[in-house]
Amino acid sequence: MSFIVDKQTLEDLNVLGKYKQQSIFSLFNKVKTAGGEQLLQTMFQFPLTDPETINKRSHIFKYFHSNPIVFPFGSEQFDVMENYLSGTGEKNYAATLLSLTRKKIQAAIVRDEDYANLQSGLQLTIALLNNCKTFINRLVQDGEKAKQSHPFYDELLTVKNMLNDRKLDWLKGEQTSATPLTLQKFARYHHLLRHTMKSALKTVVEIFYQLDVYITIADIAKIKGFSYAIALPKEDNCFLASGLRHPNIDKAVTNPVSFNQHSNMIFLTGANMAGKSTFMKTFGVNVYLAHMGFPVAANDMKFSVKQGIYSSINVPDSLEMGYSHFYAEVLRVKKVAEEVSMGKDLVIIFDELFKGTNVKDAYDATLAITAAFSEYRNCLFIISTHIIEAGEALRHHNNLQALYLPTIMNGTIPTYTYQLQPGISSDRHGMMIIENEGILEMLEKDNDLIN
């Protein structure tokens, strides 16, 4: 079953995007190979929904976190080998020898570079395979004592056995050299690598790309102080984290977050700039990473797997469709309501419901929608609002946690703790902030000059 996430949510949480500023993908994209980057992109695009699979991947990251090693290869080396191995190979040695003979003659007559390029690709591949063999033998030897607890040991052993295949014994005697291989050697090695051993070597390359990802992500987690979440079955319906923070904010203020079957909704209030949107993004991003089996920005976390996540944080209007901001919000809520009403186990994040309409309608709609969503105990909800009166009216819902982010006034200057507190905010400092910025004085001064 695929994890459900749509474009709006990915944009709200800034999850994907190699070149997108401050994206979560770019935070982790420090891999050394192009194949590793492609694998990383796939992991980001397809979070997991099976707790066993999630925990297995997480355990691999955690192992390399505790047992750090350096991935000693660069992208260019594997690019050359992959390009070389991707070509077609003849079915037998005689056909390979004939084909290469023709290419060699063609190179001599018309200076065609195909023969030289193939030989160069072969020699660079031989050199890389020798280095891979040395590296993997060391890893397997180091992991031999801990193979019972090594979550990636079987894959390492698979690569070792493939690279130590007797058919590849000649590798150790051949290194990259300026001296071209004889035609007979070229044909023999070329046929072996591009035909006989092609499938096995493809597996070797794929496992090395996995190693690139696991080693890199574990290293980032160690530097950033991330931890590894424990995935639980959906029936447990819980989420518990301490020290939760946004992975892209250094020295971020941390918060605990707790959900369970009997308390599955957070109703969040607080002034502008108090940190409501950042907290909601923090929660959403870490939920997403946890379902990938990736390290999370928390001291510790355990969570019941969900089927997907929907957010409504930066809902745009649509000039093409003729949608106002309010109608775009309504359609977003409708989409989520359809999914929730089908019984799906989801994480829902709504920031400032119905801010595109008047206060009275926003109050009534926030109250009604929040109350209706609260009946779905299989989902987790965070709903924020400026309309604190709605929170007071919803207090009788026993599964609702009322939390707020406080503002502390130093005279007329607001400061923010970004630390969650139980209760409903009573902060109303909008006019004070406007006055502090001197907007009214500026307009009055300019008006006097005009007159």
N, C-alpha and C positions, 0 to 999 in steps of 0.2 A: 504494500500500500504506500502510495506517494504522500509526502508531507505537503499539505496545502498551504501555499503562499502566493499572493498575487503581486502584480507590478506595483500597486499603490503601497503595499506593505514594505516591499523591498526598497522603494524610494523613501518612505518614511524613516526606515531604520538605517538607510544608507549601507546596505549589505554588500551589493555587488559593484563591480566596476574597477577594472585594472588601473585606469587613469583618473578615477573619480576621487576628488580630494577627500581625505579622511574616511574613505570607505573601509568597511571591516575587511573586505577582501585584500585591499592594499596593505592593511596592517600585517596580515599573515603572509603576503606574497613576497617572501624572501628566498624562495627556492632557487636552486642553481641550474636546473635543466628545464627546457621547454616542455618536455613530457611531464615533469613534475608540476609545472604550472597548469597544464591541461588537466591533470588529475585533481589539482586543487580546485580549479574552476568547477569540475564535475561535483566534487564534494560540496561546494557552496551551493550549487544549483539544485542538489537533491539531498536535503536533510533526511534523516532516518526516522522510522516510527516503531522499530522493534527494539525493546530495551536490551536484549541480549547482544544484538549487533552493535548498538550504540556503545555499550559497556566494553565490548571487545576492542573497538577502535580506540576508545578512550584509554583503555589499559595499555595499548601499544604506545600511544603518546606518553603516557605516564612512565612507562619503562625507560624510554629514551630520555625522558626528563631526569630520571634518577641515575641513568647510566649514559651520560653524554658522550657522543663521539662526533668527529668531524667528517662530513661527506666530502671526500677529496677529489671530486670530479666537477667539471664545468659543463655548461650547456653545449659548447661547440663540439666537445668530444663525442657526446651522445648523439648530437645532430648528424655528425659525419657517419657514425656507425649505423644509425637508423636509416639514413639515406642510402647507404650502401646495401644494407640487408633488405630494403624494401623492393629492390629490383628483382625481376624475374630470373630464375635459374633453370638451366637445362636439366632434363631428367637423368642424365648419366654423364660420366666423365668424358666419354668420347665426343658427345655432342658439345659439351662445354669446351673441350680442347679445340674443336673445329670452329666454334663461334669466336673464341678468343684469337685464334690464328687469323681469321678473316679481319678482325678488328686491328690486329697488329700490322697486317699488310696494308690495310686502309690508312692507318696512321702514317706509314712510311710513304705512301703514294700521295695522299692529299693532306697530310698533316692533320688528320682528325685526332682530337684529344680524348676521345672516348676510352681508348685502351689505357692511356696514361692515368686518366681520372679513376678508372676502375681499379687499377693497381694501387694507386695512392689510397683510395678508399679502403681497399683490402688491408694494406699495411697499417693504416691508422686504426682499423678495427682490431687487428691482431694485437697491437700495442694496448688498446683499451681493455680487451678481454683479459690480457695478462694482468693488468692492474686490477681489474675487477676480481679476478681469481685470488690475487694476493689479499685484497681487502676483505672479501667474503670469507676466505679461510680463517683470517684473524678473528672476524666476528663470530664465526661458528665455534672456533676454539675458545674464545672468551665466554661464549654463552653455553658451552657444554656443561659446565657445573650447574648452571641455573636453568637448564632447558625445560625443567618442569614448570618454572614460573615465567619463562621467557615467552611472551605472547606472539612474537614474530619468529620464533626459532624454526618452525616448520618451513616457512618461506625461505629463510636463510639456508637451511639444509637443502632445500630443493635447488636453489641456485648453485650451491657448492657441488652437488652431485652432477648437475648439468655441465658445469665448467670443468669438472674433473673426469668427464667422460673420456674413455680411452681414445675415442676418435679425435679428441682435441689435444692429445699428448704433445703433438708437434708445436703447439703454440709457444711453449716455453723456450723453444729454440729459435724462434723468429721474433725479431723486434723491428720497429720502424727503422728503415735505413734508406740512405740515398741510393743504394744499389738496388736496381729493379730485380724482382724475382724472375727466375727462368720461366719460360712459357709453360713448361710441364708442371712446375710447382704452383704457378699462378692458377692453372686450370684445376689442379687437385684441390687446392685450398678454396678456390672460388666455388667450386661445385659443392664442397663439404659445407661451407657456411651459408651459401645462398639456397641450397636445396636440402641436403641431408639433415642439417642441424637448424634449419631456419625457424621451425616452430619452437624448438627449445630455446633458441637465442631470443626470440620474441618474448618468451616468458621471463628470461633473465632481465631483459631491458625493462619490462613492466614492473618487476619487483624492485629494481634499482630506482625507478621513479617513485615507487611507494616509499622506499627508504629516504629518498630526498625530501619528500613531504613530511614523513614522521620525524626525522631528525631536525628539520628546519622548524616545524611548529613547536616541537618540544623545547627547542632552544629559545624561541620567542617567549613561550610560556614561562620559562625559568627567568628570563630577563625581566619580564613584566610582573612576575609574582602571581601568575594565574594558577588556578587549581583545576581539578577534574571532577565533573559532576557525576553523580550516580543515577542512572536511569532505572525507574521502577515501573511495574505494570500499570496500565491506565486505570485499572480497578482501584488502585490506592488513592487516586485523585488528590495528590498533594504536591506542594512545591515549598521547599524550605531552603533558604539561603542566608548566609551571614556575610557581612562585608561586601555586599553587591555594589559594583561600580561600573562605569562605562569604560570599555577596554581602550578607547582612544583618548581618554582624559587622564593625563598624568597627575598623580597626587589627588585624585578625585575623592570627594567625601563619600563614605560608604554607608549603606543602609541594610538592615535586615528586611527580608520579605518572607511572609508566610501565608500559604493558602492550604485549606483542606476541604473536605466534603461539606463541613458545616460553616465554613467561612471562606467562600470562593469569590468574593467581590471586594475590591478596594474602591471606595468613593473618595477621591482626592481633591482637596481644595488648597488654596494658597494664592498669594498675590502674583501679579506678573513679575517675572524675573526671579521668583522664588525657587524655580527649578523643576516645576511639574513636568514639562515636556521632556527635559533631559532624563528625569527619573523614569518616565514611561519608555523612552527609547532604550535606556539602560536595561530595563526589565526585558523588553522585546528582543534586543540584540543577544542577551545572554540566554534566553530561551531558545533562540535560533541556533546559537553555537552549541548549546547542550544537546540539541537534537542531531547535530552533525557529529557528535562524539568529540568535539574540539574542547580545548581548555577554555575555561570561563573566567571572567573577571570577578572573582568572589573568593572569600576565604574558604568556603565550602558550599556545596549545593547538592541537593537530591530532588528529583522531580519525577512525576508520573508522565509518561509519554503522552503527547497529544497528536491529533491528526493534522493540525495546522495552526496558523496564526494569522489574524487579520488586525490591521490597525487603521485608525483614522486620525492622523495627526496634521498632515499638511494637504488637505483635500483641495484641489484646484477647481475653479469654475471652468466652464468649457464654452469658449466663444463659438467654436465650430458647431457644437450641438445646441447652442443657445441656452445653456444651463447657467443659472445664477449660482453663487456660492452656496446659498441655502439649499437649493434644489440638488446640487451635487452632494451635499451632506446627507440629505434625505435618501438619495439613491444609494449612498454608501451604507447607511444604516439598514436600508432594505436588503441589500446584498448580504450583509452579515446576518440579519434576522432570518433570511431564507436558509442559510447554512446551519445556524444554531437550531432552528426549528426542525431540521431533519435529524436531530439527535447526534450531530458530530461533536467530538471532543475537541474543543478549540480554545485557544488563548485569544482574547479580544481586548484591544486597547483603543479607547476613545478619548481623545484630548479635546476638551471644550466642545461638547455637543451643541450643535445648532447655534453657533456664534454668528451665523449669517442672517439671523432674524431678530425681531424685537425681543425685549427682555421677558415680556409676559408669555409669548409663545415659546421662547427658549426654556423658561421655567416649567411650563406645562409639559412640553415635549420631553425634557430631560427627566422629569419626575416619572412620566408614564413609561418611557423606554427603559429607564434604569430598573423600575419595578418589574417590568415584564421580563427583562433579561435575567433578573435575580432568581427567577424560578428554575433556571437551567443550571442545576448544581454540578453537572458533569463538565462545565466549562469554567475557565478562570477569566475574570474581568478586572480591568482597571479603567475607571471612568472619572475623568477630571472635569471640573466646572468652576466658573467664577460665581455661579449662582448658589450662594451658601444656604439660602433658604430651602433649596431642594434637598440638601443634606439633612436638614432638620426634619423635613417631612418624611424622609426615608429611614429614620432611625429605628423604626419598629421592625425592619427586616433583619432578622437575627443572623443572617449569613453575610451581612455587609460590614466591612471594616471602614470606619471613618478615620482617615488620616489626613494630615495637612503638613505643608512645608511653611514654617513660620518666617515672619519678617521682624527684625529687631530694629527699633528706631534709635539712632544716635542723634538726639535733637530732631531735626527735620530730615536727616539723612537715613534712608533705609539700608539695612544690611541683611544678609541672608545666610542662614546656617546650612541649608540644603540637607537638613537632618529631619527625617520623618518623625512626626509626633502624633499621638492619638487624639482624635477630635476633629472639629470643623473650624477652619480659619475664620476669624472675624476681621481680617486685615482689609482695610479700604484706603489705600494710599495713592490711588491714581492721580487725584488732583494735587496731592502734595508733590509727587514726582514732576508733574507738569509745571507747578510753580517753581520747583527747584531748578528746572531747566530755563526759567525766565522767559518762557514763550509769550505769556500775556504781557509782561513788561515790554518785550521787544515789539509786539504789535501796537501797544499803546504809544510807545516812543515814536515808532514810524508814522503812526497816524497823526501825532502832533506835528511832526515835520512836514507832512503833506498839507495839513491845514494851516 
